[in-house]
Amino acid sequence: MSKELTERKKIILHGLVDLYISTGQPVSSSDIQNKFLPNVSSATIRSELNALEAMGYIEQPHTSAGRIPLKDAYKFYVDSINSDNSNRSSMLTDQETAMIRNKFLTNLIQVEDISKEAAKIISDLTNYTSFFVEKSLANVIIDEIKLVKLSKSNKAIVLIVTDHGMISDKTIDIEGEVRPEFIDAASRVLNKVFAGKFINELELINVSELINDEMNEFKGILDDVLGIIKIYISEHQDKNVFVEGALKMLDYPEYNNVEDAKNFLSVISDKSTISELMVSEDSSIEFSVRIGKEDSGVDKCAIVTAAYKVGDEVVGQAGVIGPERMDYKKVIGVLDCMKKTLSTVIDNHDGDNNG
């Protein structure tokens, strides 16, 4: 539909959405003239607004009021943002960009620490409810298991490294004399048994089914490691969705209605629903923007999501849910900066773990 718009209509429509996002008030022809087209008469701008209304981009809430954008206007606005990739960095202040990067300079070993922090930063910077959906356990593969002996004791630290980062650094007891060569041999056996397997495959497995006679010496260690993995699975099956700023939506006048507020809170309290709303079937889409109940599944809302990748692999989905008149420039700017920062952080962790 945007192909039907003249350059002047595009300027008016983009400006109208900008003003409505910032004020929440219907936009008049004089507002457009003062801010964007000082050399164009009010009569001409009113004529253009009438045309945009006829095309379904905007509406007039009541006689003599200004106009407000409809779903197609927001889609046009978002498309214009997405078409200008080079301008995304300017959507954030230098301080906001520095804050995102500095937050991840700390040594966040556990993947869920990164996910929680990412969701919190997104919510803090946008002032909307944010989500981070981790890669499903069904797709997490064990890369390597390392045993590190603790000096002067019969204990060792078990380091379990996956293609999604380190998931555990638990301590286990080892019977008998703990010689360096025994630790090395046990590490080789652990990797022979577990490396390359999907983590959720191990939930119902018995160690006895995995080992041969030559491995019996290490059965106790194998049992301990499998126990650690099973505990991790049980603790994380329902914890791969992180929500921050759940009540922030209630700060916006669109959700002053009690029924609307209850409906919104019921949606964001259901992790399976959030996962369905967040995950895009097409991972090639850089940003997914869904506006209105028909697209987002939530009345009076818009949802912007971004897939986070390491190389070509999607490791998580982050997103923001807010009113239809959300600040799309800020949201897309934050998600874009987070995409770049998180990819670097997760990649560096994988490099450290494999080194």
C-alpha positions as CSV (number, residue, x, y, z in Angstrom):
1,M,0.0,0.0,0.0
2,S,2.9,2.4,0.6
3,K,3.6,2.4,-3.1
4,E,0.5,4.5,-3.5
5,L,1.9,7.3,-1.4
6,T,3.5,10.4,-2.8
7,E,6.6,11.8,-1.1
8,R,4.5,14.4,0.7
9,K,2.0,11.9,2.0
10,K,4.9,9.8,3.3
11,I,6.3,12.8,5.2
12,I,2.9,13.6,6.7
13,L,2.2,10.0,7.7
14,H,5.6,9.4,9.2
15,G,5.4,12.7,11.1
16,L,1.9,12.0,12.3
17,V,2.9,8.6,13.7
18,D,6.0,10.2,15.3
19,L,3.9,12.8,17.1
20,Y,1.2,10.4,18.2
21,I,3.8,8.1,19.7
22,S,5.4,10.9,21.7
23,T,2.1,12.6,22.8
24,G,-0.7,10.0,22.7
25,Q,-2.9,12.8,21.4
26,P,-4.7,13.2,18.0
27,V,-2.5,15.1,15.6
28,S,-3.8,18.2,13.8
29,S,-2.9,19.6,10.4
30,S,-1.2,22.6,12.2
31,D,0.9,20.1,14.2
32,I,2.1,18.6,10.9
33,Q,2.7,22.0,9.4
34,N,4.7,23.4,12.3
35,K,6.9,20.3,12.8
36,F,7.4,19.0,9.3
37,L,6.0,21.1,6.4
38,P,6.2,24.8,7.3
39,N,6.1,25.8,3.6
40,V,2.9,23.8,2.8
41,S,-0.5,25.4,3.6
42,S,-2.8,23.9,6.3
43,A,-5.5,23.4,3.6
44,T,-3.2,21.3,1.5
45,I,-2.2,19.2,4.6
46,R,-5.8,18.8,5.5
47,S,-6.5,17.5,2.0
48,E,-3.6,15.0,2.3
49,L,-4.9,13.9,5.7
50,N,-8.3,13.3,4.2
51,A,-6.7,11.2,1.5
52,L,-4.7,9.1,4.0
53,E,-7.9,8.6,6.0
54,A,-9.7,7.3,2.9
55,M,-6.7,4.9,2.2
56,G,-7.1,3.4,5.7
57,Y,-3.9,4.7,7.3
58,I,-5.5,7.1,9.8
59,E,-8.8,8.0,11.4
60,Q,-10.4,10.9,13.1
61,P,-11.8,9.9,16.6
62,H,-14.5,12.5,16.5
63,T,-15.5,15.6,14.5
64,S,-13.0,18.5,14.8
65,A,-10.4,16.3,16.4
66,G,-7.0,15.6,14.9
67,R,-6.1,12.2,13.4
68,I,-4.6,9.1,15.0
69,P,-2.7,6.3,13.2
70,L,-4.2,2.9,12.4
71,K,-2.4,-0.4,12.0
72,D,-1.3,0.2,8.4
73,A,0.2,3.5,9.4
74,Y,2.4,1.8,12.1
75,K,3.4,-0.8,9.5
76,F,4.5,1.9,7.1
77,Y,6.4,3.6,9.9
78,V,8.2,0.4,10.9
79,D,9.0,-0.5,7.3
80,S,10.7,2.9,6.9
81,I,12.8,2.2,10.0
82,N,13.8,-1.3,8.9
83,S,14.7,0.0,5.4
84,D,17.4,2.3,6.9
85,N,19.8,-0.2,8.5
86,S,22.5,2.4,8.7
87,N,20.4,4.7,10.9
88,R,19.7,2.2,13.7
89,S,22.7,3.1,15.8
90,S,21.5,6.8,15.9
91,M,18.2,5.6,17.5
92,L,20.1,5.3,20.8
93,T,22.2,7.8,22.7
94,D,25.9,7.1,23.2
95,Q,25.1,6.6,26.9
96,E,22.5,4.0,26.1
97,T,24.7,2.1,23.8
98,A,27.6,2.2,26.3
99,M,25.3,0.9,29.0
100,I,24.3,-2.1,27.0
101,R,27.9,-3.0,26.2
102,N,29.2,-2.4,29.7
103,K,26.5,-4.6,31.3
104,F,28.0,-7.6,29.5
105,L,31.6,-6.9,30.3
106,T,31.1,-8.8,33.5
107,N,31.9,-12.5,33.5
108,L,28.5,-14.0,32.9
109,I,29.2,-17.7,32.8
110,Q,25.8,-19.2,32.9
111,V,23.6,-18.7,29.8
112,E,20.5,-17.9,31.9
113,D,22.5,-15.0,33.5
114,I,22.9,-13.5,30.1
115,S,19.2,-14.1,29.2
116,K,17.9,-12.5,32.4
117,E,20.3,-9.5,32.1
118,A,19.3,-9.0,28.4
119,A,15.6,-9.0,29.3
120,K,16.2,-6.5,32.1
121,I,18.3,-4.1,30.0
122,I,15.7,-4.1,27.2
123,S,12.9,-3.4,29.6
124,D,14.8,-0.7,31.4
125,L,15.8,1.1,28.2
126,T,12.4,0.9,26.4
127,N,10.1,1.1,29.5
128,Y,8.0,-1.7,28.1
129,T,7.6,-5.4,29.1
130,S,10.4,-7.5,27.6
131,F,10.9,-11.2,27.0
132,F,13.9,-13.4,26.3
133,V,13.2,-16.9,25.2
134,E,16.2,-19.2,25.3
135,K,17.0,-21.9,22.9
136,S,15.0,-25.0,23.7
137,L,16.7,-27.8,25.7
138,A,15.7,-30.1,23.0
139,N,18.3,-28.5,20.7
140,V,21.2,-28.2,23.2
141,I,24.1,-30.5,22.6
142,I,26.8,-31.4,25.0
143,D,30.2,-30.4,23.5
144,E,32.6,-31.4,26.3
145,I,32.8,-32.5,29.9
146,K,35.9,-31.7,31.9
147,L,37.0,-32.9,35.3
148,V,39.2,-30.6,37.4
149,K,40.7,-32.2,40.5
150,L,40.7,-30.0,43.7
151,S,44.0,-30.1,45.4
152,K,44.4,-32.1,48.6
153,S,41.0,-33.7,48.5
154,N,39.0,-36.5,46.8
155,K,36.8,-34.0,45.0
156,A,36.7,-32.8,41.5
157,I,34.8,-30.0,39.7
158,V,32.6,-31.2,36.8
159,L,32.5,-28.6,33.9
160,I,29.7,-29.4,31.4
161,V,30.0,-27.3,28.3
162,T,27.3,-27.2,25.6
163,D,26.9,-25.5,22.3
164,H,24.8,-23.0,24.3
165,G,27.4,-22.2,26.9
166,M,28.4,-23.7,30.2
167,I,25.5,-25.2,32.1
168,S,27.2,-26.6,35.3
169,D,30.3,-26.4,37.5
170,K,29.3,-28.8,40.3
171,T,31.7,-30.6,42.7
172,I,31.6,-34.4,43.1
173,D,33.3,-36.8,45.4
174,I,35.6,-39.5,44.0
175,E,36.3,-42.8,45.8
176,G,39.9,-43.9,46.3
177,E,43.1,-42.3,45.3
178,V,42.6,-39.5,42.8
179,R,45.6,-39.6,40.5
180,P,46.0,-37.2,37.5
181,E,46.0,-40.1,35.1
182,F,42.7,-41.3,36.6
183,I,41.1,-37.9,36.1
184,D,42.3,-37.8,32.5
185,A,41.0,-41.2,31.8
186,A,37.6,-40.4,33.4
187,S,37.4,-37.2,31.3
188,R,37.9,-39.2,28.1
189,V,35.2,-41.7,29.2
190,L,32.8,-38.9,30.1
191,N,33.2,-37.4,26.6
192,K,32.9,-40.8,24.9
193,V,29.6,-41.3,26.7
194,F,28.1,-37.8,26.7
195,A,29.7,-35.6,24.0
196,G,27.6,-35.0,20.9
197,K,24.3,-36.0,22.6
198,F,21.3,-33.8,22.9
199,I,20.9,-32.9,26.6
200,N,17.2,-33.9,26.7
201,E,18.0,-37.4,25.4
202,L,19.8,-38.1,28.7
203,E,16.8,-37.5,31.0
204,L,15.6,-41.1,30.9
205,I,18.9,-42.9,30.3
206,N,20.5,-45.3,32.7
207,V,24.3,-45.2,32.9
208,S,24.5,-49.0,32.7
209,E,23.0,-48.8,29.2
210,L,25.8,-46.5,28.0
211,I,29.0,-48.1,29.3
212,N,31.0,-51.3,28.4
213,D,33.1,-53.4,30.7
214,E,36.2,-51.2,30.2
215,M,34.2,-48.2,31.6
216,N,33.0,-49.9,34.8
217,E,35.8,-48.3,36.8
218,F,34.2,-44.9,36.2
219,K,30.6,-45.9,36.7
220,G,30.3,-43.8,39.9
221,I,31.6,-40.7,38.2
222,L,29.3,-41.3,35.2
223,D,26.3,-41.7,37.6
224,D,27.2,-38.4,39.3
225,V,27.5,-36.5,36.0
226,L,24.2,-38.0,34.7
227,G,22.6,-36.9,37.9
228,I,23.8,-33.4,37.5
229,I,22.5,-33.3,33.9
230,K,19.1,-34.6,35.0
231,I,18.8,-32.1,37.8
232,Y,19.6,-29.3,35.3
233,I,16.9,-30.6,32.9
234,S,14.3,-30.7,35.6
235,E,15.2,-27.2,36.8
236,H,15.2,-25.6,33.4
237,Q,12.3,-27.3,31.5
238,D,10.0,-24.5,32.4
239,K,12.5,-21.7,32.9
240,N,13.6,-20.8,29.4
241,V,11.3,-17.7,29.2
242,F,12.4,-14.6,31.1
243,V,10.0,-11.7,31.6
244,E,11.0,-8.2,32.8
245,G,8.8,-5.1,33.4
246,A,5.5,-7.1,33.5
247,L,3.6,-4.2,35.0
248,K,5.0,-1.4,32.9
249,M,2.3,-1.8,30.3
250,L,-0.2,-0.6,33.0
251,D,1.6,2.8,33.0
252,Y,0.1,3.5,29.6
253,P,-3.4,5.0,29.2
254,E,-4.4,2.3,26.7
255,Y,-4.4,-0.2,29.6
256,N,-6.2,1.8,32.2
257,N,-9.2,-0.4,31.6
258,V,-9.3,-3.2,34.2
259,E,-10.5,-5.8,31.8
260,D,-7.7,-5.0,29.3
261,A,-5.1,-5.0,32.0
262,K,-6.3,-8.5,33.3
263,N,-6.2,-9.9,29.7
264,F,-2.7,-8.6,29.2
265,L,-1.4,-9.9,32.5
266,S,-3.0,-13.3,31.8
267,V,-1.1,-13.6,28.5
268,I,2.3,-12.6,29.9
269,S,2.0,-15.0,32.8
270,D,1.7,-18.0,30.5
271,K,5.2,-19.0,29.3
272,S,4.0,-21.2,26.6
273,T,1.9,-18.4,25.1
274,I,4.9,-16.1,25.3
275,S,7.0,-18.6,23.4
276,E,4.4,-18.8,20.7
277,L,4.1,-15.0,20.5
278,M,7.9,-14.6,20.4
279,V,9.3,-17.2,18.1
280,S,9.2,-16.4,14.4
281,E,9.0,-19.4,12.0
282,D,11.3,-17.5,9.6
283,S,14.6,-17.0,11.3
284,S,15.9,-15.0,8.3
285,I,13.7,-12.1,9.4
286,E,15.8,-9.6,11.3
287,F,13.0,-8.0,13.2
288,S,9.4,-9.3,13.4
289,V,6.8,-6.6,14.1
290,R,3.2,-7.6,14.8
291,I,0.6,-4.9,15.5
292,G,-2.9,-5.3,16.8
293,K,-4.8,-8.3,18.1
294,E,-5.1,-9.9,14.7
295,D,-1.3,-10.1,14.4
296,S,0.0,-10.1,18.0
297,G,-2.7,-12.0,19.7
298,V,-3.0,-9.3,22.3
299,D,-5.5,-6.4,22.0
300,K,-4.2,-2.9,21.6
301,C,-0.6,-4.2,21.6
302,A,2.4,-4.4,19.3
303,I,5.2,-7.0,19.6
304,V,8.7,-6.5,18.2
305,T,11.0,-9.5,18.3
306,A,14.6,-10.2,17.2
307,A,16.4,-13.5,16.8
308,Y,19.9,-13.7,18.3
309,K,22.4,-15.8,16.5
310,V,25.9,-17.1,16.9
311,G,27.1,-17.7,13.4
312,D,24.0,-19.0,11.6
313,E,22.5,-20.6,14.7
314,V,19.6,-19.0,16.6
315,V,20.4,-19.2,20.3
316,G,17.5,-17.1,21.6
317,Q,14.6,-14.7,20.8
318,A,14.2,-11.3,22.5
319,G,11.3,-9.0,22.2
320,V,9.2,-6.2,23.5
321,I,5.5,-5.9,24.0
322,G,3.9,-2.5,24.3
323,P,1.0,-0.3,23.2
324,E,0.4,0.0,19.4
325,R,1.9,3.5,19.7
326,M,5.2,2.2,21.2
327,D,8.4,4.0,20.4
328,Y,9.4,1.7,17.5
329,K,12.6,3.6,16.8
330,K,13.8,3.1,20.4
331,V,12.7,-0.5,20.6
332,I,14.4,-1.5,17.3
333,G,17.5,0.5,18.2
334,V,17.8,-1.4,21.6
335,L,17.1,-4.8,20.0
336,D,19.6,-4.1,17.3
337,C,22.4,-3.1,19.7
338,M,21.5,-6.1,21.9
339,K,21.8,-8.4,18.9
340,K,25.3,-7.3,18.2
341,T,26.4,-7.3,21.8
342,L,24.9,-10.6,22.7
343,S,26.3,-12.4,19.6
344,T,29.8,-11.2,20.7
345,V,29.3,-12.2,24.3
346,I,28.0,-15.7,23.6
347,D,30.6,-16.2,20.9
348,N,33.4,-15.2,23.3
349,H,32.1,-17.6,26.0
350,D,32.0,-20.4,23.5
351,G,35.5,-19.6,22.5
352,D,36.7,-19.5,26.1
353,N,35.0,-22.8,26.9
354,N,36.5,-24.5,23.8
355,G,39.9,-23.1,24.5
